[in-house]
Amino acid sequence: MIVRFLRMRALRLSAVAASLVALLVLAACGSGSPDGSSAPSAGGAFPATVTHKFGSTTVPAAPQRVVSLGYTDQDAILALGVVPVGIREFTGNQPSATWPWAQPKLDGRTATVLPVGDVSTEAIAALRPDLIVGISAGLTQETYDTYSKIAPTIAAPSGFVDYGTPWQDATRLTGQALGRSAEADALVADLEARFAQVRQQYPALAGKSVAAVRPSTSSAEFFVWGSQDLRVRFLEALGLTTPAAFDTLAGDKFYATISSEQLSQLDQADLVVLITASADERTAFESQPGYADLESVREGTFLVLDDDESAALSFSSVLSLPSVLDTLPAELARKAG
């Protein structure tokens, strides 16, 4: 009955979810590993029970074929020594949907790339997974139930907006599912220690306010991210703050949509950071009426990130964040004066 159910039903992202994906993206298909499986998950006691916003999931044995369904879940999986058999595309069209900061963790293997948009249950089932990680997939109760009929599925933890799970929680949750909690805790502790060092190194950032923005698909609008967004979480971890007005506008989302006519609202922040996926997007934002009149532009406190920096912050993972910790805080500190 389950097979018939899966064949008769294809999972489709709703229009709302598709819009959220467009905001997440800063804007192929490979073969499996030689033996058709991911690296085995050694260590840890199984069965392992993982608690998330839809209840709990029991992983009966060390997973051998892991599907990374969330847009950025592959980084934590790879960091813990497991190569997924399937990885969801997010941004950049990288080999195996994996950016350079995580490429060495593939250990020469390739993964089947799942599309950034619609993913059918048949495509997931064809990979024969024994674990589906969907922490950053924006799963609903319905989609979680559907995927759980294929294999044990891990959703995001409670307490965060969709796509807003901090890297610490995502890493630990993934570690629990893979039976590698100790390794996950060590990764989190090491990276948090690096953040602490950076805060000490750049005290000028403490207390300064920041607006993280990107152009909308509409030329009459732009997006500003609230403090529940992963990119903003990174900036706040450096000691920066988010203007309360932006959180109010975002409400229960991780972003707010603002009319281009209200571009001057960015003057509430000491620093403005433009995070995009391409030169075209950067040009689109800088072409908005009123851009040249922004205080941050006039005073030199407007920072434009390149594609690699933007992608690293959009992933905001235990593997991507170290790739910018040695450079981006210094750039921000120079802008902050």
BELUR-V294830 format. One record per run of one state. SS is the DSSP state (~ for helix, > for strand, _ for the rest). FROM is the first residue (numbers start at 0). TO is the last residue. If there is no record, write none. Layout:
SS | FROM | TO
SS | FROM | TO
This chain:
_ | 0 | 0
~ | 1 | 7
_ | 8 | 13
~ | 14 | 23
_ | 24 | 46
> | 47 | 51
_ | 52 | 53
> | 54 | 58
_ | 59 | 64
> | 65 | 67
_ | 68 | 72
~ | 73 | 78
_ | 79 | 84
> | 85 | 87
_ | 88 | 93
~ | 94 | 96
_ | 97 | 98
~ | 99 | 105
_ | 106 | 110
> | 111 | 113
_ | 114 | 119
~ | 120 | 125
_ | 126 | 129
> | 130 | 132
_ | 133 | 139
~ | 140 | 147
_ | 148 | 151
> | 152 | 153
_ | 154 | 165
~ | 166 | 177
_ | 178 | 179
~ | 180 | 200
_ | 201 | 201
~ | 202 | 204
_ | 205 | 207
> | 208 | 214
_ | 215 | 219
> | 220 | 224
_ | 225 | 228
~ | 229 | 236
_ | 237 | 239
> | 240 | 240
_ | 241 | 242
~ | 243 | 249
_ | 250 | 253
> | 254 | 258
~ | 259 | 267
_ | 268 | 269
> | 270 | 273
_ | 274 | 277
~ | 278 | 285
_ | 286 | 289
~ | 290 | 292
_ | 293 | 293
~ | 294 | 297
_ | 298 | 300
> | 301 | 303
_ | 304 | 305
~ | 306 | 314
_ | 315 | 320
~ | 321 | 324
_ | 325 | 326
~ | 327 | 335
_ | 336 | 336
